Amino acid sequence: MSDFSPEPEHGTFSERLMRGNVMAAACPSREILKHLTSRWGVLVLIALMPGKQRFSDLRRCIGGVSERMLAQTLQWLEADGMVDRKDFKTVPPHVEYTLTPIGLEAAEKVQGLVEWLEIMLPDILESRPAAH
C-alpha cells in the first residue's frame, strides 16, 4: 500500500484548498495531467524546449504524429496555459508555438522522465517476458 494519502496533510488549511489533489476524482488537475503526460503532450513539450516552432516543424520533429493529433495536443496545451500560439494572420498561414514559463517548467519535469526512459530502455526491454 502506498504512503501517499489522497488528502494532503502538509500546509495550512487555506494552502491545501489552493492546490490541486490529483488523487481526487473531481480535481481538474487530472485533465491537465492527462494532457501533459500523454505521449504527444510529452513530445510536444520537449520539442518546444529549444524555442519557437512552426506547426510543420513540430510535425517533422515528432515522428508518427498525425496532423489531427498534433493540432489537438497543441490546443489542449494552449488551453492549459503551457503553450503560446502566435498567428501572424498571413497567407499562407504562419503560426508559431512557444512554451509559456509554466510550460517550460512542465517540459523540464517530463524531460527527466524521457531521459531516464531512453537510458534504461535496454534494461526495460530485456526485462520484458519473451513473446510467444
Order of alpha helices (4+ residues) and beta strands (2+ residues): alpha-alpha-alpha-beta-alpha-alpha-beta-beta-alpha
